[in-house]
Amino acid sequence: MSGSPGPSARRPPLCDLVVEGRLDQEVALQMREYVLEVLQKRPVIVLIDVSAVHQVTASGVAGLLELLRLTRDRGGDVRLHGHSQAVVAAHAATRLALVSPVYASRELAALAGQRTTTTVVSWPGRAAAGSGRVRWSPRLGPGTR
């Protein structure tokens, strides 16, 4: 038997983010800054809960595309999940579904990558007037507290 790891050992861990309110340039930059920091350690699958997003701007879409490119270039992925009419409309208008679908649930988004562990992160997010908010949702993997 060879010493090479099985397929599940090569899959990146999960990193959960939650976007609330408006998905705009400021929110996209906050996500980019945080995800780039995490990507310095290892590739990750970024799961973004968009169910509380009520508005998506063009700069927010551009920021998501940049985050997707940066993450995939480093061996990870970005997956949106949750129902938001604003995200559905932006997805349809920009044809984002061609590069990244919106999954109905976190579980479906996670299964698309068959995770091995979950990255635990917590960041309070800044909320400026009229802007959205990013919350890094702590999720604990097995055997952690």
N, C-alpha and C positions, 0 to 999 in steps of 0.2 A: 504494500500500500504506500502511496506517495504521501508526503507530509503536507500537501496543499490543503488549504481550508475549503470547506464545502461552500456552496453558493450563499447560504444564509450568513456565513461569517464575513462575507465581503460586502454586505449591504450596510449602507450608512445608518447611523442612529437617527431618531426623530427629534425635531426641535419645533415646539408649538408656539405659534404667535396668534394673537387675537387683535383684529382691527375693529375699532368702534367708531361710528360717526362717519366722517368724511375721509375717503382714501384719496389723498392729494400728494403733492410733491414733498411736503414736510414729513408726512407719515412714511412715504416711500423711502426717504432719506434716513429716517430713524431705523426702519427695518434693514436697509442696506448696511448701515454702520454696525448694527448688532450682528447680523448674519456674517458679515466679513470677519468680524472678530472670532466668531465660532468656527468659521471655515479655516482659520489659521491653524486650528488644532487638528481638524479632520473633516472630511466631507459629511454633510448631513442632508436629511430629507426635511425640508421646511414645510410644515403644515400650517396654513394660515386660515383661521376661522374668520369668515367674512359675513357671518349671519347678522351682525349688528351694523353693517355699513349701510348708510342711507344716501350717500352721494359718492360718485367716482368722477374725478377730473381727468383730463387728458394727460396731465403730468403724473397723476397717480398710475395710470395705465403704463406710461413710459417707464416709470420707476419699477413697476412689477416686471416688465419685460427685461429691464436691466438686471434686476435681482435674479430672475430666472436664468439669464445668460451667465452671470457670475457664478451662480451656484452649480449649474450644469458643467461649466468649464472646470470646476474643481471636484467633479465626481459626485455631486449631490443632485437635488431636484427641489422644486417648489411646487406645492399642490394646494390649491384653494379648496375650501369645503364650507358647507353651510348655505342656506338659502337667503339671498338678498336680491330684491328686485333691481336695485341700482347696479349690482354686479352682473346680474343676468343681462340687463340692458347694455351695459358697457361691453360685455363679452360678445353680444350679438353685433353691436355697432362696429367693433374693432376686429371681429373674427378671431378673438383670442383663443377660442375653443380649438383652433387648428394647432396651437402650440401647448396649451395647458387647459384641460377641462376643469370645471368646478364640480367637485364630488358632493353628493348629497349629505355625507356624514364624514366625521373624522376617521371613523373605522374604515370606510371605503377608500379614503385617501391614503391611509396608512397601509392597507392591504395591497395597494398598487405598487408598493415598494417592499413588502414583506420585511418589516423591521426586526432588528435583533435586540435593541435596547432603546431607551428613551433618554434624551438629554434633558436634564432638569435645569430650567432657567427661570429667572424672575427679574423683571425690569419694570419700573412703575410707569414709564411712558410720560411724555409731556403733552399737555393739551393746551394749545394756544387758542385764542378766541377765533371761532369760525373754523377751526381745524379739527381733524379727526384725532383719534387716540390709538396708540399701539400698546397692547399689554402682552407681555411675555408670560404665558400661563404656565405655572409650574406643574409638571406632571411627573409623578414618581414612578420609576421603573421597579421591577421586582427586587425585593431585598433592600430598598432604600427608605429613608424616613425623611 
